[in-house]
Amino acid sequence: MDYKKSKAPKNTLTRDMNQLTEKVGNVYETVAIIGKRANQISNALKKELDAKLQDFSQPQDALDESFENKEQIEISRSYERLPKATLMATQEFIDDQLMFKTGSRDEQLK
């Protein structure tokens, strides 16, 4: 998924928990689903950023020397401008883009 095209807001919004829990029926399960998806998004963004910044890494003999690369700084800033992973996950949950399975205890006993 291209996270740069996410429709998630960049600022935190107050959400109505009653609306969010309609799909699952439980506040805690809803938060767990959104939290797990946020972790997945965060890990994917970190891997993507690390892969892009790997091109700029240079073995340095002296730790005192620090080179500023404008492209590297611009890449880092573009990732900083993205909405937070929790906001993206919440927006995906609201837009019904997440697939999740919930099981009740009664179903597990049968």
One Martini backbone bead per residue (centre of mass of N, CA, C, O) as a GRO file, in nm:
protein
  110
    1MET     BB    1   0.098   0.035   0.020
    2ASP     BB    2   0.045   0.380  -0.023
    3TYR     BB    3   0.107   0.605   0.233
    4LYS     BB    4   0.118   0.884   0.075
    5LYS     BB    5  -0.210   0.838  -0.009
    6SER     BB    6  -0.338   0.895   0.245
    7LYS     BB    7  -0.651   1.002   0.414
    8ALA     BB    8  -0.527   1.075   0.663
    9PRO     BB    9  -0.490   1.265   0.915
   10LYS     BB   10  -0.235   1.472   1.066
   11ASN     BB   11  -0.433   1.505   1.294
   12THR     BB   12  -0.590   1.476   1.577
   13LEU     BB   13  -0.897   1.305   1.642
   14THR     BB   14  -1.212   1.287   1.757
   15ARG     BB   15  -1.377   0.991   1.840
   16ASP     BB   16  -1.647   0.777   1.815
   17MET     BB   17  -1.667   0.481   1.983
   18ASN     BB   18  -1.946   0.379   1.898
   19GLN     BB   19  -1.880   0.370   1.594
   20LEU     BB   20  -1.624   0.186   1.606
   21THR     BB   21  -1.778  -0.063   1.768
   22GLU     BB   22  -1.995  -0.175   1.568
   23LYS     BB   23  -1.831  -0.401   1.415
   24VAL     BB   24  -1.737  -0.562   1.688
   25GLY     BB   25  -1.856  -0.475   2.002
   26ASN     BB   26  -1.563  -0.389   2.116
   27VAL     BB   27  -1.331  -0.181   2.238
   28TYR     BB   28  -1.077  -0.365   2.277
   29GLU     BB   29  -1.078  -0.496   1.996
   30THR     BB   30  -1.060  -0.237   1.834
   31VAL     BB   31  -0.789  -0.141   1.952
   32ALA     BB   32  -0.629  -0.397   1.874
   33ILE     BB   33  -0.666  -0.379   1.569
   34ILE     BB   34  -0.547  -0.096   1.530
   35GLY     BB   35  -0.273  -0.154   1.670
   36LYS     BB   36  -0.173  -0.380   1.480
   37ARG     BB   37  -0.183  -0.209   1.222
   38ALA     BB   38   0.008   0.013   1.319
   39ASN     BB   39   0.254  -0.173   1.345
   40GLN     BB   40   0.266  -0.256   1.048
   41ILE     BB   41   0.303   0.026   0.931
   42SER     BB   42   0.554   0.109   1.090
   43ASN     BB   43   0.737  -0.121   0.986
   44ALA     BB   44   0.712  -0.056   0.684
   45LEU     BB   45   0.821   0.235   0.698
   46LYS     BB   46   1.095   0.165   0.821
   47LYS     BB   47   1.198  -0.020   0.594
   48GLU     BB   48   1.171   0.188   0.367
   49LEU     BB   49   1.357   0.404   0.489
   50ASP     BB   50   1.610   0.227   0.527
   51ALA     BB   51   1.643   0.159   0.225
   52LYS     BB   52   1.683   0.455   0.130
   53LEU     BB   53   1.925   0.524   0.338
   54GLN     BB   54   2.135   0.307   0.248
   55ASP     BB   55   2.255   0.469   0.004
   56PHE     BB   56   2.398   0.691   0.212
   57SER     BB   57   2.581   0.502   0.335
   58GLN     BB   58   2.903   0.540   0.501
   59PRO     BB   59   3.203   0.456   0.574
   60GLN     BB   60   3.340   0.571   0.884
   61ASP     BB   61   3.626   0.653   1.058
   62ALA     BB   62   3.510   0.923   1.156
   63LEU     BB   63   3.275   1.051   1.381
   64ASP     BB   64   3.310   1.365   1.335
   65GLU     BB   65   3.214   1.322   1.058
   66SER     BB   66   2.961   1.518   0.885
   67PHE     BB   67   2.727   1.464   0.632
   68GLU     BB   68   2.527   1.659   0.424
   69ASN     BB   69   2.230   1.546   0.270
   70LYS     BB   70   1.965   1.665   0.099
   71GLU     BB   71   1.820   1.404   0.017
   72GLN     BB   72   1.811   1.272   0.295
   73ILE     BB   73   1.653   1.498   0.434
   74GLU     BB   74   1.403   1.489   0.246
   75ILE     BB   75   1.320   1.199   0.306
   76SER     BB   76   1.279   1.235   0.610
   77ARG     BB   77   1.065   1.462   0.590
   78SER     BB   78   0.851   1.303   0.430
   79TYR     BB   79   0.803   1.099   0.668
   80GLU     BB   80   0.725   1.315   0.884
   81ARG     BB   81   0.459   1.416   0.722
   82LEU     BB   82   0.322   1.181   0.783
   83PRO     BB   83   0.103   1.011   0.917
   84LYS     BB   84   0.032   0.834   1.163
   85ALA     BB   85  -0.022   0.503   1.212
   86THR     BB   86  -0.284   0.530   1.380
   87LEU     BB   87  -0.436   0.708   1.175
   88MET     BB   88  -0.426   0.508   0.939
   89ALA     BB   89  -0.565   0.269   1.081
   90THR     BB   90  -0.828   0.414   1.151
   91GLN     BB   91  -0.906   0.483   0.859
   92GLU     BB   92  -0.918   0.191   0.758
   93PHE     BB   93  -1.140   0.103   0.956
   94ILE     BB   94  -1.357   0.306   0.861
   95ASP     BB   95  -1.320   0.216   0.538
   96ASP     BB   96  -1.305  -0.103   0.524
   97GLN     BB   97  -0.977  -0.214   0.480
   98LEU     BB   98  -1.001  -0.429   0.701
   99MET     BB   99  -0.900  -0.752   0.804
  100PHE     BB  100  -1.087  -0.948   1.044
  101LYS     BB  101  -1.092  -1.167   1.330
  102THR     BB  102  -1.348  -1.287   1.543
  103GLY     BB  103  -1.377  -1.459   1.863
  104SER     BB  104  -1.566  -1.628   2.058
  105ARG     BB  105  -1.595  -1.840   2.320
  106ASP     BB  106  -1.823  -2.015   2.204
  107GLU     BB  107  -1.675  -2.089   1.937
  108GLN     BB  108  -1.424  -2.228   2.075
  109LEU     BB  109  -1.586  -2.465   2.225
  110LYS     BB  110  -1.704  -2.616   1.954
   0.00000   0.00000   0.00000
